[in-house]
Amino acid sequence: MVSIRLETASDREAVFRVVEAAFGEDPSRRSATRGLQVAPLVDQLRDNGHCLLSLVAEDGGEIVGHIMFSPMTIEGNGASWSAVCLAPVAVAPPRQNEGIGGLLIQAGLAELRAAGHSAVILLGHPTYYPRFGFRPAREFGLHYQDDRDAFMALELRPGALDGVSGTVKFSPEFDAFE
């Protein structure tokens, strides 16, 4: 039975392995391409204090999934608004397609709502995230690079993005992915 809980310091290595496996990263190439791999990104966000929420999915004492949320801003017309970035979400390859990613996303969104956050933004698969209420961010007047359909937003409370428009700025650790 899969349970979702807050990540602890003792989960760090297991989280790294799950993220690395989920994103198909070759550990032998890690040092050469460190800035472009997702697993080191998780460590960097955590180490730099840019982790708002980190959850793990656990089954029988084994970490089988992970999700992280970090701070971001929306800047436009001389104003700045706070938002939350969902990235990454990862499930161990043998456990994918069992709904674990969905459980992590739902639990994370519930935690963020309870903490009073207003909006979540992500770059992700445009056919997967709409089931959780995400819509193309351009519909909210939010922009990032080419505004492709994979750039999505979700209001955690209705109307949270009313009157907000501009360009999103991810935590600096994401710069290597631009």
Residue pairs with C-beta under 8 A, 6 or more apart in sequence:
1 59
2 57
2 58
2 59
2 64
2 65
2 98
2 100
2 103
3 57
3 58
3 59
4 55
4 56
4 57
4 58
4 103
4 104
4 107
5 55
5 56
5 58
6 53
6 54
6 55
6 56
7 15
7 54
7 55
7 56
7 66
11 56
11 63
12 43
12 46
14 56
14 62
14 63
15 42
15 54
15 56
15 63
15 66
16 39
16 42
16 43
17 39
17 63
18 63
18 64
18 65
18 66
18 90
18 91
18 92
19 25
19 38
19 39
19 42
19 66
19 88
19 90
20 27
20 37
20 38
20 39
21 90
21 92
21 93
22 88
22 90
22 91
22 92
22 93
22 96
23 37
23 38
23 39
23 88
23 90
25 37
25 38
25 39
30 37
30 39
30 40
34 40
35 176
36 176
36 177
38 88
38 90
41 88
41 173
41 174
41 176
41 177
42 54
42 66
42 68
42 88
44 50
44 173
45 51
45 68
45 70
45 171
45 173
46 54
46 68
48 171
48 172
48 173
50 70
50 71
50 171
50 173
51 68
51 69
51 70
52 69
52 70
52 71
52 84
52 112
52 117
53 67
53 68
53 69
53 108
53 111
53 112
53 115
54 66
54 67
54 68
54 69
55 66
55 67
55 68
55 104
55 107
55 108
55 111
56 63
56 65
56 66
57 63
57 64
57 65
57 66
57 91
57 100
57 103
57 104
58 64
59 95
63 92
64 91
64 92
64 95
64 100
65 89
65 90
65 91
65 92
65 95
65 100
65 101
65 103
65 104
66 88
66 89
66 90
66 104
67 86
67 88
67 89
67 90
67 101
67 104
67 105
67 107
67 108
68 87
68 88
68 89
69 84
69 85
69 86
69 108
69 112
69 120
70 84
70 85
70 87
70 170
70 171
70 173
71 82
71 83
71 84
71 85
71 171
72 82
72 83
72 84
72 85
72 121
72 168
72 169
72 170
72 171
73 80
73 81
73 82
73 83
73 168
73 169
74 80
74 81
74 82
74 83
74 142
74 164
74 165
74 166
74 167
74 168
74 169
75 81
75 166
75 167
75 168
75 169
76 164
76 165
76 166
76 167
77 165
77 166
79 166
81 164
81 166
82 117
82 118
83 117
83 118
83 119
83 120
83 121
83 153
83 168
84 112
84 117
84 119
84 120
84 121
85 120
85 121
85 122
85 170
85 171
85 174
86 105
86 108
86 120
86 121
86 122
86 124
87 122
87 123
87 124
87 174
89 101
89 104
89 105
89 124
90 101
91 98
91 100
91 101
91 104
102 131
102 132
105 132
106 132
109 120
109 132
109 154
109 156
112 120
112 156
113 156
113 157
117 156
118 155
118 156
118 157
118 160
118 161
119 153
119 154
119 155
119 156
119 160
119 161
119 164
120 134
120 153
120 154
120 156
121 137
121 142
121 151
121 152
121 153
121 154
121 168
122 129
122 134
122 151
122 152
122 153
123 144
123 150
123 151
123 152
124 134
124 150
124 152
125 150
126 136
126 148
126 149
126 150
126 152
129 152
130 152
132 154
133 154
134 152
134 153
134 154
135 152
135 153
135 154
136 147
136 149
136 151
136 152
136 153
137 143
137 144
137 147
137 151
137 152
137 153
137 168
138 147
138 151
139 153
140 153
140 155
140 161
140 164
140 165
141 161
141 164
141 165
141 166
142 151
142 153
142 161
142 164
142 165
142 166
142 167
142 168
143 166
143 167
143 168
144 151
144 167
144 168
145 151
145 178
153 161
155 161
